[in-house]
Amino acid sequence: MNSWMWGAIGWSAASWLTSALVKTEDYTIYFKIASGLSFAVAIMTLSIWKVKPKTVVEKPDYSMKGIIEIFNNRYLLLFLGIIFVHSLCTAPLWTHQGLLLERLGASQKVMRMAFGLQALFEIPFFFFADRIIRKFGLNKTLVFVCPQWYSDCFGIRLVLQPLLPFYIESLHGITWSLFWVCCVQYMNEQMGAQWRATGQSILAAIYFGIGLILGNLISGILIDIMSVPKIFLYSGIILLICSLILFPLMAMRSKAILN
């Protein structure tokens, strides 16, 4: 999870730096800055020396057996279904939160600082998530994280002032960082050591791929026929239902492990 932690550091630093240095409301400057930084990163990546591993690494098995194992595991299929719905319903938070703040009168600086704070609270949870899971167990941690899913949707929906999201974003370490580490840990346990890379790839494809794509598509259609707070309300209700489904799923998982 070190890569995720460093990604959160970069996101937070970029948000705070742009809020401090960029004074214009012209959106095109962000694309110019992003293009320049992306090009610089590409050059840096090409210049990295290839390091040979000290130990012999076995070649991964690229057969379809790992995917077949997923379809034979009903607990894992249900879990991935919940993850898909979670991605579908949280897509409006990523896409329309800035639009809601703008309609409430928030300046570009306030919005950038809010997103920077969001990433800032991710960092400690990426760092300590493994310790938290070891101390309380995966089941208890995931069950604790579940009710936080819809708190973002309900909380943002009730926002009436542009500064209130700063308090809601402080929960982002729980609603995202700890949640994602739990998901990865669950996949690792269900798939076994040999198929962990396959499991994590499928998890990422469902959440960041098909889930966010369909979520953005649906929310883009809904925003033309209803208000942003109402979209958040319906998303929160669906996430609440998902969390209620996840409780017995974790209980069944524990029973299966004991047996």
ChimeraX attribute file (.defattr): number of C-alpha atoms within 10 A of each C-alpha:
attribute: neighborCount
match mode: 1-to-1
recipient: residues
	/A:1	14
	/A:2	10
	/A:3	9
	/A:4	16
	/A:5	19
	/A:6	13
	/A:7	15
	/A:8	22
	/A:9	18
	/A:10	14
	/A:11	18
	/A:12	23
	/A:13	17
	/A:14	17
	/A:15	22
	/A:16	20
	/A:17	14
	/A:18	17
	/A:19	19
	/A:20	12
	/A:21	9
	/A:22	14
	/A:23	10
	/A:24	11
	/A:25	11
	/A:26	9
	/A:27	9
	/A:28	9
	/A:29	12
	/A:30	13
	/A:31	10
	/A:32	11
	/A:33	12
	/A:34	12
	/A:35	12
	/A:36	12
	/A:37	12
	/A:38	12
	/A:39	12
	/A:40	11
	/A:41	12
	/A:42	11
	/A:43	11
	/A:44	10
	/A:45	10
	/A:46	9
	/A:47	9
	/A:48	8
	/A:49	7
	/A:50	7
	/A:51	6
	/A:52	7
	/A:53	7
	/A:54	6
	/A:55	6
	/A:56	7
	/A:57	7
	/A:58	6
	/A:59	6
	/A:60	10
	/A:61	11
	/A:62	9
	/A:63	8
	/A:64	9
	/A:65	11
	/A:66	18
	/A:67	14
	/A:68	10
	/A:69	15
	/A:70	19
	/A:71	11
	/A:72	10
	/A:73	13
	/A:74	11
	/A:75	17
	/A:76	19
	/A:77	13
	/A:78	14
	/A:79	20
	/A:80	19
	/A:81	15
	/A:82	19
	/A:83	20
	/A:84	22
	/A:85	20
	/A:86	24
	/A:87	23
	/A:88	26
	/A:89	28
	/A:90	23
	/A:91	25
	/A:92	23
	/A:93	20
	/A:94	11
	/A:95	15
	/A:96	19
	/A:97	21
	/A:98	17
	/A:99	14
	/A:100	20
	/A:101	23
	/A:102	15
	/A:103	12
	/A:104	14
	/A:105	14
	/A:106	16
	/A:107	13
	/A:108	20
	/A:109	18
	/A:110	19
	/A:111	22
	/A:112	20
	/A:113	21
	/A:114	27
	/A:115	21
	/A:116	25
	/A:117	22
	/A:118	25
	/A:119	25
	/A:120	24
	/A:121	21
	/A:122	26
	/A:123	22
	/A:124	14
	/A:125	21
	/A:126	24
	/A:127	16
	/A:128	11
	/A:129	22
	/A:130	17
	/A:131	11
	/A:132	14
	/A:133	18
	/A:134	10
	/A:135	11
	/A:136	11
	/A:137	13
	/A:138	20
	/A:139	19
	/A:140	14
	/A:141	19
	/A:142	23
	/A:143	18
	/A:144	16
	/A:145	19
	/A:146	20
	/A:147	17
	/A:148	19
	/A:149	25
	/A:150	26
	/A:151	17
	/A:152	21
	/A:153	26
	/A:154	18
	/A:155	18
	/A:156	22
	/A:157	18
	/A:158	13
	/A:159	16
	/A:160	13
	/A:161	11
	/A:162	18
	/A:163	16
	/A:164	15
	/A:165	23
	/A:166	17
	/A:167	13
	/A:168	17
	/A:169	23
	/A:170	17
	/A:171	18
	/A:172	23
	/A:173	21
	/A:174	22
	/A:175	21
	/A:176	20
	/A:177	26
	/A:178	24
	/A:179	24
	/A:180	22
	/A:181	20
	/A:182	21
	/A:183	18
	/A:184	18
	/A:185	16
	/A:186	18
	/A:187	23
	/A:188	18
	/A:189	11
	/A:190	18
	/A:191	20
	/A:192	12
	/A:193	10
	/A:194	12
	/A:195	20
	/A:196	18
	/A:197	16
	/A:198	21
	/A:199	24
	/A:200	18
	/A:201	13
	/A:202	17
	/A:203	20
	/A:204	16
	/A:205	14
	/A:206	20
	/A:207	22
	/A:208	15
	/A:209	15
	/A:210	15
	/A:211	22
	/A:212	24
	/A:213	15
	/A:214	16
	/A:215	22
	/A:216	22
	/A:217	14
	/A:218	15
	/A:219	23
	/A:220	14
	/A:221	11
	/A:222	14
	/A:223	15
	/A:224	9
	/A:225	9
	/A:226	11
	/A:227	11
	/A:228	21
	/A:229	20
	/A:230	15
	/A:231	20
	/A:232	27
	/A:233	18
	/A:234	15
	/A:235	25
	/A:236	23
	/A:237	15
	/A:238	17
	/A:239	26
	/A:240	19
	/A:241	13
	/A:242	21
	/A:243	23
	/A:244	14
	/A:245	14
	/A:246	19
	/A:247	16
	/A:248	12
	/A:249	17
	/A:250	18
	/A:251	13
	/A:252	13
	/A:253	15
	/A:254	13
	/A:255	10
	/A:256	10
	/A:257	7
	/A:258	7
	/A:259	6
